[in-house]
Each structure stands twice: as structure tokens, then as C-alpha cells.
Amino acid sequence: MAKMSSATETERCIESLIAIFQKYAVKDGNSSKLSKTEFLTFMNKELAAFTKNQKDPGVLDRMMEKLDTNSDGQLDFQEFLNLIGGLAIACHELFLKSSHFQK
């Protein structure tokens, strides 16, 4: 019998994103979408540093509205990934700027 190789770091990251989405989406019984309440809970727990640094109390509501591309009042996994991707891009750009200044 062939030995199964362990998951790569990228595969583990993908599994983590799915698990985190499921962790919050399942709270209201619909594990395929994040309700607004589930989104706010996710943001406050998983992205607390970002949330706490916002001076505008309506920023999360506007984020939810912008991410909700099909306007159903919930975030499906693709819409959730748009959030994660946007945050990753912003973090990467900050990394590039900071590493550029360090040279």
C-alpha cells in the first residue's frame, strides 16, 4: 500500500479557510453562508486587530454590503474569499513597502 503524503502548507491553509468559514456559518444552521451576525462575529473574533482599529462604526456594515455581490444579505464562500483575498493583497502590499524601505 502506498504511503499517503502529508498535506502541503498551502493545502493546510485552504483547509483552514474552509474550517473557519464553516465554524462561523454553521451558527445559524445554514453552513453554506455567513449571515450578517455571523460575519460580524467572524470579524470581531478572527480579525479583531482590524476591527478594533476602525474609527468608523459603520465600516463593517459597508464591508458586508460591498462583499455581498449577489445582494442576498449573506456571504457565500466565494464572497468570503473575496474578503480574505483583499486582506491578503493589502497585507502583501504593506510587506512590500516595508521591505522596500528596509533595503
N, C-alpha and C positions, 0 to 999 in steps of 0.2 A: 504494500500500500504506500502511495506517495505521501510524503510529509507535506502538510499544508504550510505555506509560509505565513508569517505573521503579517498583519496589516501594515501598510506603509504609514508614514506620518500624515501624508495627505489623506489617505483613506480614513485614518482615525479622526482627522479634523472634520471630514464630511460626516462621519458617523456622529460626531459631537454636535454639529449643527442640527442634524435631524433630531437627535435626542433632546436638545434644548428646545427646539420648536415644539416637539411633542409634549414635553414637560409642561409648557405653558398653555398650549392649545387644548389639551385634554380637560382642563379645569372646568369648562362649561359643558362638557360632554361631546363637543364636536372637535375631534382631534385633527381635522384637516384644515382648520382655520383659526387664527387668533382674533378673538373679539377685541373691542376697544379696551375693555377692562383687562384682558389677558395681555394685550400689547403694553399697556401702562405698567402692569406688574412686571413684565419682562424687562422693560426699560429701567424701572426703578431698582430691580434686583441685579440684573446682569450687566447693565450699563450705568451703574449708579454714579460714577465719576462724571460722566457726560451729563446725566440728568441733573445732578446737584449743581453743576456749574452754569446752568441755564438761568438767566435773569428774567426771561420772558415766560410767564406761567402757561402761555398758550402754545409754546413751541412743540410739545408732544402731540397736541391735537392737530396742528398743521402738518406735522410729520406723518401722522396716521392718514390724514386726508390725502396727502401727496403720494404716499406709498400705495394706497388703496386704488390701484389703476382701474379696476372694474367697478368701483363705486358701490360695493355691496356692504360697506360698513365693517368689513373684516379683512384680515390679511391672510392670503393663502401662502403656501410655501415659497412660490416664485416671488411674491411681493415681499415676503420676509427676507429672501435672499438679496433683493434689491437694496434693502436696508443694510444688510451685512456687507455687501459689496461696496456700497457707497462709503461706509465707515472704513472699510479696509483701504480703499483708494485714498481717502483723506489721511489716514494714518501713514500710508506709504509715502504720500507727498510730503508730509511733515518730516518723516525719516530722511527723505532725500534732501530736503532743505537743511536739516540739522547736520547731516553728514557732509554736505557741500561746504558749510561754514567751518567745519572742523578740519578741513584739508588745508 
